[in-house]
Amino acid sequence: MIVRTVSELCITVGTVIVLFVVYVLFWTGVRADDAMGHQIDVLEDRWSKGAVAPGDAAAAGPGKPAPYENGRPFAIMYIPRLGFTWNKPVLEGTATGTLKKGLGHYVHTAQLGQKGNFSVAGHRRTYGDPFKDFPKLRPGDAVVLTDGTTWFTYRIDKGPYKTLPTDIEVIDPVPRMSGYTRPGRYLTLTTCEPEWGHSHRLIVWAHLDSTEPVEAGKPRALRR
């Protein structure tokens, strides 16, 4: 009787574990993909109507971009190295709820294309696995973003660089370990390491290489 009870308990626990793994690996991914797709739809609808995007200088006067709205999308990111179909929305903030919908811009870092360090975080695994293949990134790779009016092409200079979560200097205006020695227009991407853990962080740094109006068509980095 005791053996039977223990066996049934083990089967129950095993079933719960399997269901949890399915939830983590599959269901959160499905929901995240839907959420990210919705954020992109929101952006494209806003842009199609000619609405001024948060962060657009026109919203606050010459040379003074309006602040991004917390938890709301303001740009789409493309990284050809991760696949020509790879594109993710970028939202303001890095709160847990925000990162379930896409990539998150670190508040208090530079805005897109502006002088300083535009810094973005993303999940390595779960919630759509946006940065699952982050270790594939290499110096010279393009990271392209658009805010609906302009294409911004950044080029990776260093990384992936492994560090600790407490190393917040990686998103400084001029990150100490980036190799940069003077102020510029930089991009930092961060994600967790190892793939299913969070004991460390992986970082890449890039510089703004070029900008083009969206009317000119896709930038060279996105052409097959």
Secondary structure, DSSP 8 states (H G I E B T S, - for coil): -HHHHHHHHHHHHHHHHHHHHHIIIIIHHHHHHHHHHHHHHHHHHHHHTT---TT-GGGT-TT------BT-EEEEEE-GGG-TT-EEEEEE---HHHHTSSEEE-TTS--TTSSEEEEEE--SSSTT-TTTTGGG--TT-EEEEE-SSEEEEEEEEEEEEEE-TT-GGGGSSS-TTSS--S--EEEEEEEEESTT--SEEEEEEEEEEEEEEGGG-S-GGG--
